[in-house]
Amino acid sequence: MKILIVEDEQKMSEYLCKGLTEQGCAVDVASNGVDGQHLPIQHDYDVIVLDVMLPGLDGFAVLRSLRTVKQTPVIMLTARDSVEDRIKGLYDGADDYLIKPFSFLELLARLQALTRRGRVQEAPQLRIGDLQIDLISRKAFRGGLRIDLTAKEFALLAVMARRQGEILSKTAIAELVWDMNFDSNTNVVEVAIKRLRAKIDAPFEQKLLHTVRGMGYVLEPRASSDAADE
């Protein structure tokens, strides 16, 4: 899940960013309304967490601007328990509302509900050969055996499974999984691919995660006679 947090309170944004990252989410943070207005236009997000009180442009203005170009799910945060504010936000196009202070677990549940609503056509489970990925429970199995994955390893596997058969470059993987611009001097993608391959491929005869030289990586079943991967 790729999330944008638009929040000017540093402690709050750091708290949310840390918690969501630990859940395997890729997170961008904007600390003012202007950045909060531009980032959703430049990038695609699964859901946006938008504070009402922001410097530059308030959350209502950001939301109205966003709704002219995109229908990304938005959950608004406010410190004011005002019915009028909630009604205004919902009329402007908000999908949900939370009053500060709130429980992180409640926010997480609401975010998951919004993304499920936005992906009604996505199957809860994905299959590639004998590899089964449960997107709801965040578990993976191969040959009936549970594969223990870290949050980032599962996020990487889910991204590639959703695009099975599609070659993903290192740049694309870095942005989709780590929400970062790819730096050719870092080997974060190669290391993650190596670790994931050791878990989902090494114990099995048929390999699923392949290196396409000079292009990137692809998740798909291939015959054992195909070129070996690194």
C-alpha positions, 0 to 999 in steps of 0.5 A: 500500500502506497500512502501520502500523509499530509500533516504539518505536525512533525511528531504526528507525521513521524509517528504515522510514517513509522507505524505505517512503514512497519506495516509494509507500506510505502509512505510519502509525507507532505508538511504543507498544503501546497506540497499536499496538492502537488504530490498526488498529481505527480504520483499515484497513491492507494490512499491519502491521509489529509490533515484539515489545518495546514499552512499554505492551503488548508485540507479542504482546498487540497481536497477540492483541487485533488478531486478535479483530477483524481479520485484517490481515497482520502481520510481526513484528520482534524483536531476539531470535533465539529459536525460542520467540518465533517460535513464540509469535508464529505461534501468536498469529496473525503471518504472518511474522517478521524478526530484527533487524538485517535488510535493508530490501529483504528486509522490502519483499519480505516485505511485498509477498508478504503483500499479494499473499497478501491480495489473491489476487483482485485482478488484477495489471493494471487497465484503464480505456479504453486506460489499462493499469496494472501493479500489480506492475511499477508501470508505466502505459501508454496507447495502448501508450505508457509514462507516466512517473509518480512514486511518489506519482503511481502510488499516486494512479492505482492508488487511483483505478483500483481504484475506477474509476467511484467519486467520491473526495473530496479527504478520501478521496484524502488519507487513501488516498494520503498517509495524512493528515487533509485540511486545506482550506487545502492544495492537495496533492490538487489539485496531484497531480490536475493533474499526473496529468491532464497525464500520462494525459489531456493528450496524448489525445482521450478524457479519463479523470480527471474533476472532479465539482464539489463532490464530488471526482474520478473515473477513468472513460472519458467521451464528449468531449461531457461537461462539461469538467474543470478 
